[in-house]
Amino acid sequence: MNYKYKIGNHCVQIVDELGLLDLDFDFFELVDSVNKGDVICVMNPFDGCACIPKGLLEMHGKLIEGHLRGKFYSILVNRKIVIESDKKEKHINVYVDKGSINIMSVYSFFVCLKKHVVYILSNKGNAILHGALVYDPRRMGAYMILGGSGGGKSTISWMLLQYGLELLSDDMVFMDVDRGEICGGGGYLYVTKDFVERFNIKEYTIVNPGRKNRITVNDCEKSNAQILSVILASGVSDENGLIVSDSETVYEEMMNTQKGWIGSDCNMETVKSIMRRLAFNVNVYKVFLNSGTAHDLRNIIHV
C-alpha cells in the first residue's frame, strides 16, 4: 500500500508494501496528488538490533533520539519502532514489528515522524519552526503562537478562531527565510480530552485514546503570509496578557520554545536568526490561560 499524507505544507509518501501498518492512518490528512511526495518514507520489517546502530543502544528511555554517521534516528523502545532519516536522499526508513503502529502508538509515531520531516526539509532558506499559525483576513497577516508543551498553543489558536481568524498551522510553521513569508498546513487542531470537555466540542475524532483528539476548524485558503505579532503561550497564571518589551528576554523565551525541535546545525543557526529578527522587529505578547485571556486576545488582534 502507498499513502500520501500532508505534514505541514509538504507531502510525505509512505510506502508499505508488506502491510506493516495496522490501521487506516486517519491521524494524517490524505493528499490527492500525482507527485511522489517531498519525502519518501518506506516501512520495513523490524530486525532487532540489526536496524539500530551501535552507540544509540547505550542510551536509555522510552524514546531515544540522536544523530549518527550522517543520519537521524528515533527509537520508540517499548514499541519496537525505529525511524532512520537520510537528509541527503530525502528518505526515511521505518523499521517496525507488524501491529506496533496501532491506535495506541500512532500519536508517538506521528510526533517522531514530523521531526524527521523537519530534519530532512530544513535548510538555510527554509526554516521549520515549532508553533501554531493563525491568519487574520482583515489585516492580511498571521499571528505566530509559540510555546512549550501544555503552554496553551491550541487553546489560544481556538480562541482566535472564534473571532473569525483562520488556522494556517496546528504546530508546524514553514518559513521562507528570504521573503519572510510563513505557511503551514491547517484544517485540524489536535487537542486533549480536557480541551474537548472545556470547550464543549461536539464533533471530534479520537486519534489516540485518552491522549489526542482531532477537531476540524476554519482552514485558511491562503498559502503564505507575513507575521503581524508573536504570541507566547505561557501556561496558566493569574497574570494578564502583556507585551514584552525587553528584546533579549523575548529572544531567549522564543528560543526556549524550539528546544527538542530537531533540525540540522545550519537550520538551528537560521532559527536563531529568525527569532532574533522577530524579537527586535515585531510586537511579542505573553499570554496566560486564565479568565482574562479572551479579553487580552481581543486587544492583541484589535477587535
Summary of the structure (lengths in Angstrom):
residues: 303
radius of gyration: 19.3
end to end distance: 48.3
largest distance: 58.2
contacts: 967
relative contact order: 0.13
helix: 24%
strand: 36%
